[in-house]
Amino acid sequence: MDVTFRYVDVDISETLNEFTREKLSKLFNRYEFLISAAVRFKKDENSHTKGKICDIELSLPGPRIFATSDEHNYEVSVRQTINDLERQLKKRKQIYKTH
């Protein structure tokens, strides 16, 4: 599992890295065709209620899959993004099964 992290205007957090790796490892175990993941955390200064943004891009055969979410903290944002990715991966897996 190859995961790269980028922090944009946010301090680097090892606990957030480990939390995200743990969540992503479940996806990598369930979907064996995944190659790598690129995770980006950034903060939106203009948002007063939310503003913690997590972007995840998964590399796999065919087009890449991307999801993003904007929540009140990064852990919730990671969970929401991974839920969105899993929904896309289920659809992609159905395509692979038919071929």
C-alpha positions as CSV (number, residue, x, y, z in Angstrom):
1,M,0.0,0.0,0.0
2,D,1.6,3.2,-1.2
3,V,0.1,6.3,0.4
4,T,1.5,9.8,0.0
5,F,0.4,12.7,2.2
6,R,0.4,16.4,1.5
7,Y,-0.5,19.2,3.9
8,V,-1.5,22.6,2.5
9,D,-1.5,25.3,5.1
10,V,-1.9,22.7,7.9
11,D,0.7,21.3,10.4
12,I,1.8,17.8,9.7
13,S,0.1,15.3,12.0
14,E,1.5,11.7,12.5
15,T,-1.7,10.6,14.3
16,L,-3.8,11.8,11.3
17,N,-1.5,10.0,9.0
18,E,-1.9,6.7,11.0
19,F,-5.7,7.2,11.2
20,T,-5.9,7.7,7.4
21,R,-3.6,4.7,6.7
22,E,-5.8,2.5,8.9
23,K,-8.9,3.5,7.0
24,L,-7.3,3.2,3.6
25,S,-5.8,-0.3,4.5
26,K,-9.3,-1.6,4.7
27,L,-10.0,-0.4,1.2
28,F,-6.7,-1.8,-0.1
29,N,-7.5,-5.2,1.5
30,R,-11.0,-5.3,0.1
31,Y,-10.1,-4.1,-3.4
32,E,-6.9,-5.9,-4.6
33,F,-6.7,-3.9,-7.8
34,L,-5.8,-0.6,-6.0
35,I,-2.2,0.6,-6.6
36,S,-1.7,3.8,-4.5
37,A,-3.4,6.7,-2.8
38,A,-2.6,10.4,-2.7
39,V,-4.1,12.2,0.3
40,R,-4.2,16.0,0.7
41,F,-5.3,17.9,3.8
42,K,-6.0,21.6,3.6
43,K,-7.8,24.2,5.5
44,D,-10.4,26.7,4.1
45,E,-9.9,30.0,5.9
46,N,-13.2,31.4,4.5
47,S,-15.4,28.7,6.1
48,H,-16.4,29.4,9.7
49,T,-18.3,26.2,10.5
50,K,-16.4,23.6,8.5
51,G,-13.2,24.2,6.5
52,K,-11.3,21.0,7.2
53,I,-10.9,19.5,3.7
54,C,-9.6,16.0,2.8
55,D,-8.9,15.0,-0.8
56,I,-8.1,11.4,-1.7
57,E,-7.1,10.2,-5.1
58,L,-6.8,6.4,-5.7
59,S,-4.7,5.0,-8.5
60,L,-6.0,1.8,-10.1
61,P,-6.2,0.3,-13.6
62,G,-8.2,2.7,-15.8
63,P,-9.2,6.2,-14.7
64,R,-8.3,7.3,-11.2
65,I,-10.9,7.8,-8.6
66,F,-11.1,11.0,-6.6
67,A,-13.2,12.2,-3.7
68,T,-13.2,15.2,-1.4
69,S,-15.1,16.3,1.7
70,D,-15.3,19.4,3.8
71,E,-16.2,18.8,7.5
72,H,-15.7,20.3,10.9
73,N,-12.6,18.1,11.7
74,Y,-10.2,16.1,9.7
75,E,-11.2,12.6,11.1
76,V,-14.8,13.1,10.0
77,S,-13.6,14.4,6.7
78,V,-11.4,11.3,6.1
79,R,-14.3,9.0,7.0
80,Q,-16.7,10.8,4.6
81,T,-14.1,10.8,1.8
82,I,-13.4,7.1,2.2
83,N,-17.2,6.3,2.2
84,D,-17.5,8.2,-1.1
85,L,-14.5,6.3,-2.5
86,E,-15.9,3.0,-1.5
87,R,-19.2,3.8,-3.3
88,Q,-17.2,4.5,-6.5
89,L,-15.1,1.3,-6.0
90,K,-18.2,-0.9,-5.7
91,K,-19.4,0.5,-9.1
92,R,-15.9,-0.1,-10.6
93,K,-15.7,-3.6,-9.3
94,Q,-19.0,-4.4,-11.0
95,I,-17.5,-3.3,-14.3
96,Y,-14.5,-5.5,-13.7
97,K,-16.7,-8.5,-13.0
98,T,-18.7,-8.2,-16.2
99,H,-15.5,-8.3,-18.4
